[in-house]
Every structure is written in structure tokens, then in C-alpha cells.
């Protein structure tokens, strides 16, 4: 078996010279990287000891190349038929994953033991850590990184990213609670144990305003750890007049006494906010 460094060099070469993908060796190199992704041995982005994250561009290149080396095929799963280049994950019992019909995860996405997938979708390159719930009609986009013990509530949309290669994927750290119909896209980063109320939208450019102190504190694309966040608006001047546009409001910090498994209602009740 090739070393990770050998795989990295081969992927970089194939990225520069696509003719290398015409032979079986080149194709198998790409497939080997996706197998590592599927088993959680490689990640498209990984945490550093200082709390920052490293985007592994060469792994994302392998995902893009995988679409080129795979052929379209018909797949049948019970009464369902699919026509795609990617096979689906299987052997959930061996993986220690609960998958409720018709949950779908693509091969090349990692699901750690203890993950629960209600009828939902996880795309290639994503990493979902142990004990996380992907609730009904939630979607985890390509390369998104979801931590341990996270609850992605019903209808949550976690965006995916493959290109540009240097772009960071969406990161949701350990023990976050993401409320129903939240949208997190464009490489937004949610710090550990944060609580997002229903319908919060976080993009790379969304204004995130901490209003819990005497003066507002502004963030973009990042929610600090243990923050409790709800949807809000702020006034913006346009040529046609002043209008209110969406933002996200940090209204306080999750209390140390609040259990990680608390419901959204209980977390928001501390701040006299309804879910």
C-alpha cells in the first residue's frame, strides 16, 4: 500500500497532467485517496493543536479527480434506483452507524461510530464525528467537517465546497446544537458547544453581532465557542432608502451548568427567548 506522502505526490502530478488518469495506476491512486476519506484516515480539513484548521488541498483535488475517473452506473437499493458516478455507503451495522430509511451518504464521506442519520444526506468528503445526529432532511455538504456530539436539527443545510481548492469547508465543532432550518455555508466556522436558534443563517459575509455586552462586537464567518445565537436584523442604507437586512445575534454564552444534551428550548429559555 502506498504511503500518504506517495499518494499526495501522485495526486499533485495527476492534477497537473490529466493524461496520467488514462492508465489504471493513476485511477487507482485517486480511488485509494477516496477510500482513506471514506474510512476517516484522511480529511479534507483537519484541526491543528492551536485550534485553527488546515485545509488539505491535495485531498480536495483527489475528490475532484474522482469524478473524472468514475463511470456512470445504475445502483439499486430496495425499491430505489440511482444513476450516478458514486456508489453509496453501506455496511452501516459494521460501522456502528444508525441510518433510518431513506438516509443517504455517499461513498467517500466518513461517518464515525455512533452517528445517527435520520432521513438525510451526507456528501463525499464530509466528516461526521461520533455521537452526532443528522436529523430529518438535514444535509451535510461535500467536505464539511462536523464534530462530536453535534445535533443538526431538521432541515439544517450545511454547505459544501470543492473549489476553489484553498477554500475552507464549513466547520461545526464538538457538541454544537444547530436549530431547525439553520443554514451554514461558505466556509463558516461554528465554535464548540455553540447553540444556534432556528432559522439562523451564517455565511462567509453574514454580520454576526455579539449584543450581550455594553457595546456590540462584530464577527464574520465565525461564531465563538459556547455562543447562543438567534436571527436578527440591522438597518442598512440603500439608494432607495433604509431597510433592515438579516444578521445573526449572539445574545449570551451557554452556561456551564447547561448539559450538552439540552434541548434548544432549554438553552434559549435562559435568555427569555422562544425557540
VEXDRENVO-352931 format. One record per residue: x, y, z of N, C-alpha, C, O in turn; residue number from 1. Coordinates in steps of 0.001 Angstrom, whole numbers, plus 500000, padded with zeros to 6 digits. Layout:
<atoms>
      n.X      n.Y      n.Z     ca.X     ca.Y     ca.Z      c.X      c.Y      c.Z      o.X      o.Y      o.Z   lumvex
        X        Y        Z        X        Y        Z        X        Y        Z        X        Y        Z      NUM
...
</atoms>
This chain:
<atoms>
      n.X      n.Y      n.Z     ca.X     ca.Y     ca.Z      c.X      c.Y      c.Z      o.X      o.Y      o.Z   lumvex
   500844   498801   500000   500000   500000   500000   500881   501252   500000   501855   501329   500748        1
   500537   502222   499166   501313   503449   499085   501174   504266   500363   500125   504260   501007        2
   502251   504974   500724   502188   505864   501875   501355   507093   501533   501109   507389   500364        3
   500926   507802   502575   500143   509021   502353   500950   510033   501555   500405   510722   500693        4
   502241   510125   501835   503073   511076   501100   503187   510682   499629   503173   511544   498750        5
   503297   509392   499363   503341   508925   497970   502029   509255   497253   502030   509671   496095        6
   500904   509063   497963   499607   509386   497372   499504   510876   497084   499004   511285   496035        7
   499980   511682   498024   499909   513141   497824   500687   513553   496578   500190   514328   495762        8
   501899   513039   496431   502718   513391   495276   502059   512949   493975   502071   513680   492984        9
   501483   511743   493984   500834   511221   492778   499604   512046   492407   499349   512286   491227       10
   498845   512478   493408   497655   513309   493137   498076   514655   492580   497459   515150   491637       11
   499103   515251   493137   499583   516537   492627   500035   516406   491177   499783   517296   490365       12
   500696   515308   490850   501139   515095   489469   499944   514913   488534   499912   515469   487436       13
   498970   514131   488978   497787   513900   488142   496978   515179   487963   496348   515385   486925       14
   496999   516033   488979   496272   517306   488876   496874   518180   487775   496151   518875   487062       15
   498201   518140   487640   498887   518940   486625   498862   518275   485255   498907   518954   484229       16
   498792   516956   485240   498817   516221   483970   497692   515186   483981   497871   514076   484483       17
   496539   515547   483429   495377   514666   483469   495551   513416   482599   494774   512467   482710       18
   496573   513417   481733   496839   512215   480940   497179   511023   481833   496982   509873   481441       19
   497693   511299   483039   498044   510227   483976   496812   509453   484437   496925   508336   484942       20
   495636   510054   484260   494404   509388   484680   493904   508399   483631   492922   507692   483857       21
   494576   508352   482494   494154   507416   481451   494591   505988   481768   493986   505029   481288       22
   495649   505847   482580   496093   504497   482912   495510   504062   484251   495102   504889   485066       23
   495480   502756   484460   494818   502198   485647   495530   502603   486934   494889   502773   487970       24
   496839   502758   486873   497588   503148   488071   497144   504519   488578   496959   504720   489779       25
   496977   505453   487649   496520   506787   488032   495130   506762   488637   494864   507440   489630       26
   494238   505975   488037   492876   505868   488551   492866   505252   489949   492138   505709   490830       27
   493678   504216   490145   493702   503542   491442   494279   504444   492530   493901   504329   493696       28
   495185   505334   492158   495715   506295   493134   494603   507194   493653   494486   507424   494857       29
   493790   507696   492733   492662   508552   493131   491696   507766   494007   491238   508263   495036       30
   491391   506551   493602   490448   505736   494363   490992   505399   495753   490223   505278   496706       31
   492303   505249   495871   492904   504953   497169   492718   506123   498134   492470   505915   499322       32
   492837   507339   497631   492631   508513   498489   491181   508575   498957   490922   508864   500126       33
   490238   508308   498064   488821   508345   498442   488509   507246   499458   487683   507444   500350       34
   489158   506100   499330   488989   505039   500329   489474   505503   501704   488833   505226   502718       35
   490604   506206   501736   491096   506769   503001   490094   507784   503575   489853   507818   504782       36
   489524   508599   502700   488496   509548   503148   487300   508817   503733   486792   509187   504792       37
   486854   507782   503042   485681   507036   503462   485878   506406   504830   484926   506289   505602       38
   487105   506000   505137   487400   505346   506406   487860   506333   507481   488144   505928   508608       39
   487936   507615   507146   488323   508618   508141   489813   508715   508381   490249   509365   509331       40
   490599   508075   507532   492054   508129   507699   492643   509411   507106   493746   509817   507473       41
   491918   510040   506202   492273   511339   505655   491078   512266   505798   489935   511813   505860       42
   491346   513569   505850   490277   514565   505917   490590   515693   504952   491754   515994   504688       43
   489540   516316   504425   489743   517463   503537   490160   518702   504319   490712   519640   503744       44
   489902   518716   505618   490394   519763   506511   490569   519122   507879   489782   518259   508268       45
   491585   519534   508602   491882   518892   509883   492276   519948   510920   492870   520971   510579       46
   491938   519689   512189   492243   520666   513241   493719   520649   513622   494352   519594   513654       47
   494251   521817   513907   495604   521961   514423   495567   522041   515950   494522   522349   516523       48
   496680   521772   516608   496704   521832   518076   496325   523196   518656   495846   523276   519787       49
   496536   524272   517884   496230   525613   518395   494787   526030   518157   494418   527172   518431       50
   493960   525105   517644   492550   525413   517418   492223   525911   516029   491049   526026   515680       51
   493236   526212   515224   492994   526585   513834   492784   525309   513010   492964   524195   513503       52
   492400   525502   511747   492140   524361   510864   493004   524462   509622   493242   525551   509099       53
   493470   523314   509157   494284   523214   507961   493474   522608   506830   492963   521497   506964       54
   493349   523325   505709   492687   522777   504531   493689   521926   503765   494770   522398   503411       55
   493335   520683   503512   494217   519763   502785   493828   519787   501305   493013   518991   500840       56
   494437   520722   500591   494040   520964   499207   494237   519734   498327   493429   519482   497433       57
   495288   518973   498565   495554   517823   497695   494463   516760   497834   494166   516042   496879       58
   493867   516660   499024   492781   515701   499202   491547   516168   498430   490845   515359   497824       59
   491290   517475   498455   490176   518006   497676   490415   517802   496180   489474   517551   495426       60
   491671   517912   495755   491991   517636   494352   491630   516197   493993   491121   515927   492905       61
   491900   515278   494920   491575   513879   494658   490069   513684   494502   489629   512886   493675       62
   489278   514410   495293   487821   514304   495171   487367   514785   493800   486531   514149   493158       63
   487923   515916   493349   487569   516437   492029   487972   515435   490948   487207   515186   490016       64
   489164   514863   491068   489630   513894   490072   488799   512619   490081   488653   511961   489050       65
   488258   512272   491232   487444   511060   491354   486239   511112   490429   485834   510094   489867       66
   485664   512304   490273   484537   512449   489359   484955   512144   487914   484138   511711   487101       67
   486224   512375   487611   486695   512143   486248   486984   510666   485976   486792   510199   484854       68
   487442   509932   486984   487835   508543   486734   486664   507570   486891   486732   506438   486414       69
   485594   508004   487555   484454   507118   487754   483480   507197   486577   483314   508246   485953       70
   482843   506063   486292   481861   505995   485226   480451   505994   485823   480231   505531   486942       71
   479518   506517   485056   478122   506473   485490   477665   505022   485602   478039   504180   484786       72
   476855   504740   486617   476337   503389   486802   474961   503447   487446   474617   504407   488135       73
   474188   502404   487208   472880   502284   487837   473045   501511   489141   473669   500451   489173       74
   472477   502055   490214   472530   501403   491525   471112   501206   492027   470282   502111   491946       75
   470847   500039   492538   469524   499747   493075   469645   499398   494546   470465   498568   494940       76
   468809   500050   495356   468757   499799   496785   467304   499607   497153   466561   500582   497278       77
   466889   498373   497329   465473   498118   497583   464637   498649   496436   464901   498333   495276       78
   463623   499461   496750   462762   499992   495685   463364   501216   494992   462786   501742   494041       79
   464539   501672   495476   465113   502904   494937   466152   502611   493863   466918   501652   493963       80
   466163   503454   492835   467174   503352   491791   467896   504687   491663   467276   505750   491700       81
   469229   504615   491511   470045   505808   491341   470904   505646   490094   471183   504526   489664       82
   471319   506763   489517   472201   506753   488350   473258   507812   488591   472994   509007   488456       83
   474471   507368   488954   475482   508312   489405   476864   507694   489229   476994   506515   488900       84
   477905   508518   489454   479280   508046   489402   479757   507501   490740   480740   506762   490796       85
   479071   507859   491810   479498   507487   493154   478594   506411   493729   477370   506533   493682       86
   479181   505380   494261   478357   504420   494994   478010   504999   496368   478605   505983   496807       87
   477056   504385   497025   476624   504833   498338   477369   504072   499429   477884   502977   499206       88
   477413   504678   500613   477987   503959   501746   477105   502767   502087   475903   502761   501821       89
   477725   501772   502675   476981   500563   503041   477575   499976   504309   478490   500551   504900       90
   477054   498832   504723   477545   498135   505918   477463   498999   507177   478401   499049   507972       91
   476331   499675   507343   476170   500577   508482   476278   499847   509814   476792   500410   510781       92
   475813   498625   509883   475906   497870   511139   477365   497698   511549   477708   497869   512718       93
   478221   497361   510589   479646   497201   510883   480285   498523   511275   481212   498550   512085       94
   479794   499622   510705   480328   500942   511017   479847   501461   512364   480421   502407   512902       95
   478798   500853   512916   478227   501355   514168   477395   502593   513966   477274   503422   514868       96
   476811   502726   512770   476014   503902   512403   474554   503491   512268   474243   502456   511679       97
   473661   504309   512818   472225   504083   512617   471767   504933   511441   471925   506154   511460       98
   471209   504307   510431   470736   505010   509243   469266   504679   509030   468917   503540   508720       99
   468409   505675   509199   466958   505492   509098   466539   505710   507645   466905   506731   507062      100
   465789   504795   507043   465374   504972   505644   464610   506280   505450   463791   506626   506302      101
   464845   507025   504363   465821   506760   503308   467076   507627   503435   467407   508360   502503      102
   467769   507558   504550   469024   508289   504716   470021   507868   503636   470088   506696   503266      103
   470792   508831   503136   471768   508554   502076   473092   509229   502431   473134   510421   502733      104
   474156   508456   502388   475511   509012   502486   476308   508471   501317   476234   507284   500997      105
   477057   509328   500694   477864   508917   499554   479163   508268   500027   479719   508648   501057      106
   479635   507294   499267   480959   506737   499498   481977   507869   499446   481896   508737   498577      107
   482934   507865   500370   483913   508952   500465   483574   509948   501542   484352   510864   501808      108
   482412   509784   502176   482074   510552   503373   482349   509668   504582   482070   508470   504548      109
   482893   510244   505651   483184   509463   506840   482097   509665   507885   481759   510796   508237      110
   481553   508556   508378   480589   508561   509472   481195   507749   510605   481430   506550   510454      111
   481448   508391   511734   482073   507715   512865   481055   506837   513591   479850   507057   513464      112
   481523   505846   514347   480612   505032   515151   479753   505910   516062   480245   506860   516670      113
   478467   505579   516146   477564   506338   516995   476825   507451   516285   475957   508087   516881      114
   477148   507704   515019   476399   508699   514245   474993   508161   513974   474805   506974   513709      115
   474014   509060   514045   472637   508715   513707   472209   509563   512523   472280   510791   512575      116
   471769   508921   511469   471250   509613   510294   469759   509339   510178   469355   508232   509822      117
   468951   510326   510472   467551   510267   510107   467475   510433   508582   468521   510589   507952      118
   466286   510407   507958   466251   510615   506512   466979   511916   506139   466425   513002   506309      119
   468179   511816   505649   469073   512964   505489   470112   512617   504432   470038   511559   503807      120
   471093   513520   504229   472056   513335   503146   473426   513837   503578   473550   514936   504119      121
   474458   513025   503337   475843   513411   503613   476658   513179   502350   476665   512079   501797      122
   477344   514226   501897   478043   514177   500613   479499   513756   500774   480039   513743   501880      123
   480125   513412   499644   481504   512944   499598   482450   513975   500225   482272   515181   500055      124
   483448   513483   500945   484444   514352   501554   484059   514891   502911   484899   515450   503616      125
   482791   514732   503294   482356   515212   504601   482889   514297   505701   483179   513124   505463      126
   483013   514846   506899   483473   514102   508070   482480   514372   509182   482305   515518   509595      127
   481818   513315   509676   480833   513448   510747   481302   512589   511908   481401   511368   511786      128
   481591   513234   513043   482225   512533   514156   481200   511835   515052   479993   511978   514858      129
   481682   511100   516008   480873   510185   516812   479787   510899   517612   479976   512016   518093      130
   478653   510228   517739   477567   510730   518563   476761   511856   517958   475900   512425   518630      131
   477017   512191   516713   476297   513298   516070   474989   512799   515455   474922   511709   514888      132
   473961   513624   515583   472650   513359   514987   472467   514238   513757   472515   515464   513847      133
   472258   513605   512611   471900   514327   511392   470402   514119   511228   469964   513068   510760      134
   469624   515112   511611   468182   514929   511744   467477   514987   510386   468115   515165   509348      135
   466156   514836   510414   465361   514668   509203   465544   515823   508215   465401   516992   508572      136
   465857   515475   506988   466062   516386   505853   467199   517374   506070   467266   518400   505391      137
   468086   517079   507002   469328   517849   507106   470292   517375   506025   470280   516204   505645      138
   471124   518286   505533   472106   517939   504511   473489   518406   504961   473657   519513   505473      139
   474460   517540   504756   475855   517852   505067   476612   517857   503750   476798   516808   503133      140
   477048   519032   503319   477644   519186   502005   479049   518631   501911   479654   518272   502921      141
   479564   518562   500698   480876   517988   500430   481960   518689   501243   482040   519917   501275      142
   482780   517894   501889   483951   518329   502657   483630   519007   503987   484553   519395   504703      143
   482357   519162   504341   482010   519776   505622   482546   518928   506769   482575   517701   506686      144
   482968   519595   507838   483546   518927   508995   482627   519134   510197   482462   520254   510681      145
   482034   518045   510667   481077   518095   511765   481661   517341   512954   482079   516192   512812      146
   481694   517977   514129   482358   517411   515289   481540   516362   516018   480530   515867   515517      147
   482006   516037   517214   481360   515028   518049   480137   515605   518752   480094   516783   519105      148
   479148   514740   518944   478007   515103   519764   477237   516303   519262   476600   516998   520053      149
   477280   516564   517964   476558   517690   517363   475122   517251   517059   474878   516093   516720      150
   474182   518182   517183   472806   517921   516739   472504   518880   515594   472402   520092   515783      151
   472366   518310   514412   471912   519075   513246   470412   518830   513132   469984   517760   512701      152
   469622   519814   513515   468171   519634   513594   467540   519530   512207   468214   519660   511185      153
   466231   519292   512200   465513   519080   510965   465685   520207   509963   465521   521380   510296      154
   466019   519841   508730   466110   520821   507655   467355   521683   507659   467441   522627   506874      155
   468323   521394   508515   469559   522187   508535   470309   521983   507216   470398   520865   506709      156
   470840   523062   506676   471626   522996   505449   473072   523362   505715   473385   524528   505953      157
   473954   522377   505677   475391   522607   505820   475989   522606   504420   475962   521585   503732      158
   476522   523732   504002   477012   523874   502640   478268   523062   502370   479015   522718   503287      159
   478486   522766   501106   479673   522041   500684   480580   522923   499839   480157   523954   499315      160
   481836   522499   499715   482777   523243   498879   483853   522288   498360   484420   521507   499125      161
   484127   522356   497071   485274   521667   496496   486256   522665   495894   487466   522551   496087      162
   485733   523629   495175   486589   524656   494575   486071   526035   494943   484861   526213   495085      163
   486963   527030   495103   488421   526931   494960   489035   526002   496001   488530   525880   497117      164
   490123   525355   495624   490716   524312   496462   491171   524823   497812   491142   524083   498796      165
   491597   526092   497876   492092   526633   499133   490979   527068   500069   491235   527423   501220      166
   489741   527042   499581   488615   527494   500396   488342   526518   501529   488319   525303   501334      167
   488135   527076   502714   487839   526232   503867   486413   525715   503788   485515   526454   503384      168
   486184   524463   504163   484812   523954   504226   484107   524480   505473   484736   525086   506340      169
   482814   524246   505557   482080   524557   506772   482599   523675   507904   482807   522475   507730      170
   482802   524291   509063   483282   523577   510242   482303   523814   511381   482031   524956   511750      171
   481775   522727   511935   480930   522794   513129   481622   521948   514183   481707   520727   514048      172
   482112   522588   515225   482912   521876   516215   482048   521082   517200   480820   521093   517122      173
   482711   520402   518115   482059   519451   519014   480911   520059   519821   480967   521208   520258      174
   479859   519238   520003   478758   519492   520942   477964   520765   520628   477397   521380   521532      175
   477922   521155   519367   477061   522273   518968   475616   521789   518807   475368   520617   518527      176
   474678   522711   518990   473265   522443   518712   472848   523420   517623   472832   524631   517839      177
   472511   522891   516456   472141   523714   515311   470639   523565   515100   470164   522490   514734      178
   469890   524646   515332   468438   524607   515327   467838   524389   513953   468509   524507   512928      179
   466560   524068   513964   465836   523721   512746   465950   524803   511675   465820   525995   511955      180
   466192   524362   510452   466238   525208   509246   467392   526223   509264   467359   527197   508512      181
   468387   526015   510092   469581   526865   510010   470321   526580   508711   470253   525473   508178      182
   471028   527586   508206   471857   527452   507015   473258   527924   507369   473444   529038   507857      183
   474252   527058   507116   475652   527396   507394   476439   527071   506137   476554   525904   505761      184
   476982   528088   505486   477613   527903   504179   478876   528759   504072   479225   529496   504995      185
   479551   528646   502925   480700   529486   502557   481838   529411   503569   482466   530422   503883      186
   482098   528214   504073   483237   528048   504965   483059   528640   506337   484046   528876   507033      187
   481827   528890   506753   481591   529426   508095   482081   528424   509150   482086   527213   508931      188
   482488   528968   510290   483102   528165   511354   482313   528397   512637   482219   529522   513127      189
   481744   527313   513176   480954   527387   514402   481770   526763   515527   482086   525574   515485      190
   482113   527570   516536   482936   527092   517638   482209   526083   518517   480982   525993   518495      191
   482977   525334   519283   482436   524218   520058   481367   524671   521054   481467   525732   521671      192
   480338   523825   521188   479243   523985   522144   478363   525214   521878   477605   525634   522752      193
   478462   525787   520682   477572   526900   520334   476153   526382   520128   475944   525221   519777      194
   475191   527261   520351   473780   526955   520149   473216   527950   519144   473231   529154   519401      195
   472721   527476   518012   472100   528328   517009   470605   528087   517020   470156   526963   516795      196
   469822   529136   517281   468371   529022   517253   467867   528780   515848   468607   528921   514875      197
   466609   528418   515751   466013   528093   514455   466170   529244   513469   466044   530414   513831      198
   466447   528890   512212   466488   529824   511080   467676   530784   511080   467664   531764   510334      199
   468686   530534   511885   469897   531354   511804   470623   531044   510502   470768   529880   510130      200
   471076   532074   509815   471837   531916   508573   473240   532478   508797   473404   533645   509151      201
   474237   531638   508587   475632   532048   508722   476339   531789   507396   476468   530640   506974      202
   476794   532844   506742   477597   532733   505527   478969   533337   505807   479248   533790   506917      203
   479813   533335   504791   481124   533929   504962   481079   535431   505200   482031   536001   505732      204
   479980   536079   504812   479878   537533   504951   478770   537987   505904   478579   539187   506101      205
   478045   537047   506490   476976   537429   507421   477535   538213   508598   478550   537834   509181      206
   476868   539304   508942   477232   540016   510157   476768   539203   511359   475589   538870   511486      207
   477714   538891   512236   477412   538193   513487   477761   539164   514596   478927   539515   514775      208
   476755   539602   515345   476935   540693   516292   476679   540179   517708   475592   539690   518016      209
   477687   540296   518554   477531   539940   519961   476917   541142   520679   477559   542179   520848      210
   475672   540982   521092   474939   542079   521735   474771   541834   523229   473939   542466   523881      211
   475562   540918   523764   475397   540562   525168   476098   541518   526125   475841   541486   527328      212
   476983   542373   525600   477702   543319   526452   477232   544746   526241   476239   544998   525559      213
   477967   545677   526842   477596   547096   526760   477768   547639   525349   477040   548546   524944      214
   478725   547095   524589   478983   547530   523226   478944   546309   522306   479377   545227   522702      215
   478428   546470   521076   478384   545329   520153   479785   544914   519710   480672   545750   519543      216
   479963   543611   519524   481210   543054   518989   480864   542309   517709   479956   541478   517698      217
   481583   542602   516630   481239   542072   515315   482173   540931   514898   483382   540977   515120      218
   481573   539913   514290   482314   538804   513697   481784   538585   512284   480678   539009   511951      219
   482589   537915   511456   482134   537485   510136   482610   536062   509888   483800   535761   509978      220
   481657   535196   509573   482007   533831   509235   482453   532981   510401   482922   531861   510198      221
   482322   533484   511627   482803   532749   512789   481902   533009   513980   481598   534156   514306      222
   481476   531930   514627   480711   532012   515865   481591   531476   516983   481981   530309   516944      223
   481918   532298   517985   482805   531844   519064   482199   530697   519867   480979   530535   519904      224
   483057   529900   520513   482567   528783   521316   481531   529198   522354   481608   530275   522944      225
   480557   528309   522560   479524   528412   523591   478562   529579   523376   477767   529891   524263      226
   478624   530227   522214   477710   531335   521937   476290   530819   521738   476080   529737   521190      227
   475325   531605   522191   473912   531349   521915   473480   532385   520885   473584   533588   521125      228
   472991   531914   519729   472784   532785   518566   471331   532684   518095   470758   531596   518033      229
   470747   533841   517763   469399   533879   517198   469412   534757   515942   470342   535540   515747      230
   468387   534632   515090   468313   535515   513917   468040   536949   514350   467371   537187   515356      231
   468560   537897   513588   468300   539310   513850   468340   540104   512562   468494   539536   511481      232
   468204   541395   512673   468331   542302   511524   469080   543555   511967   469157   543871   513154      233
   469630   544258   510977   470220   545562   511255   469862   546502   510109   469589   546060   508993      234
   469866   547782   510390   469472   548775   509393   470626   549055   508432   471764   549246   508859      235
   470327   549077   507129   471330   549378   506119   470750   550360   505124   469602   550229   504699      236
   471555   551347   504756   471113   552384   503838   471335   551951   502391   472435   551541   502021      237
   470282   552042   501573   470340   551775   500143   469938   553044   499395   469388   553964   500001      238
   470206   553112   498075   469777   554299   497323   468288   554590   497469   467874   555749   497452      239
   467488   553543   497613   466035   553730   497727   465568   553969   499156   464374   554143   499400      240
   466509   553978   500104   466125   554225   501490   466765   553238   502444   467598   552423   502045      241
   466378   553314   503687   466934   552433   504723   466042   551202   504900   464822   551308   505027      242
   466685   550041   504905   465956   548792   505072   466709   547893   506055   467905   548062   506292      243
   465982   546946   506608   466583   546011   507539   466970   544726   506806   466170   544148   506070      244
   468211   544294   507022   468730   543094   506384   469113   542084   507466   469389   542465   508603      245
   469129   540805   507115   469378   539780   508132   470793   539811   508699   471747   540193   508020      246
   470904   539402   509948   472182   539176   510597   471970   538083   511641   470871   537541   511759      247
   472990   537768   512377   472882   536826   513489   473305   537543   514760   474281   538294   514759      248
   472578   537314   515836   472840   537989   517102   473310   536984   518150   472627   535997   518427      249
   474466   537240   518723   474924   536460   519876   474346   537120   521118   474692   538255   521448      250
   473464   536403   521803   472761   537014   522941   473331   536581   524282   472865   537036   525327      251
   474322   535718   524268   474933   535297   525525   475762   534048   525318   475985   533602   524193      252
   476211   533497   526428   477023   532291   526410   476264   531134   527037   475533   531302   528013      253
   476452   529977   526464   475875   528763   527041   476452   528567   528445   477668   528595   528629      254
   475601   528374   529401   476049   528290   530787   476767   526970   531047   476448   525943   530448      255
   477748   527018   531956   478473   525805   532315   477537   524751   532879   477786   523552   532750      256
   476455   525206   533508   475514   524279   534119   474581   523629   533101   473866   522679   533418      257
   474595   524154   531870   473713   523616   530829   474303   522333   530267   475415   522334   529738      258
   473573   521259   530378   474036   519983   529881   474197   520025   528369   473404   520670   527682      259
   475218   519343   527838   475473   519342   526397   474320   518772   525602   474153   519103   524428      260
   473527   517926   526220   472418   517306   525523   471114   518077   525708   470044   517576   525363      261
   471195   519281   526245   469984   520060   526482   469237   520329   525187   469830   520352   524108      262
   467958   520527   525299   467179   520876   524118   467391   522337   523774   467855   523124   524600      263
   467046   522689   522546   467152   524081   522117   466268   524970   522971   466672   526070   523350      264
   465062   524504   523279   464160   525300   524115   464803   525653   525447   464720   526795   525899      265
   465451   524666   526080   466058   524900   527380   467232   525860   527295   467426   526696   528178      266
   468018   525737   526224   469176   526617   526070   468747   528070   525881   469369   528980   526431      267
   467675   528292   525099   467222   529652   524836   466407   530226   525992   466330   531442   526163      268
   465803   529346   526781   464982   529831   527896   465826   530629   528891   465315   531527   529559      269
   467108   530304   528990   467992   531055   529890   468018   532535   529533   468311   533376   530383      270
   467711   532858   528272   467788   534246   527813   466382   534798   527453   466250   535786   526732      271
   465368   534134   527972   463969   534575   527729   463652   534665   526239   462945   535572   525799      272
   464181   533716   525469   463945   533667   524024   463231   532362   523714   463631   531304   524199      273
   462169   532429   522903   461491   531212   522481   462186   530634   521271   462782   531364   520480      274
   462109   529315   521125   462774   528642   520009   462074   528970   518698   462489   528495   517641      275
</atoms>
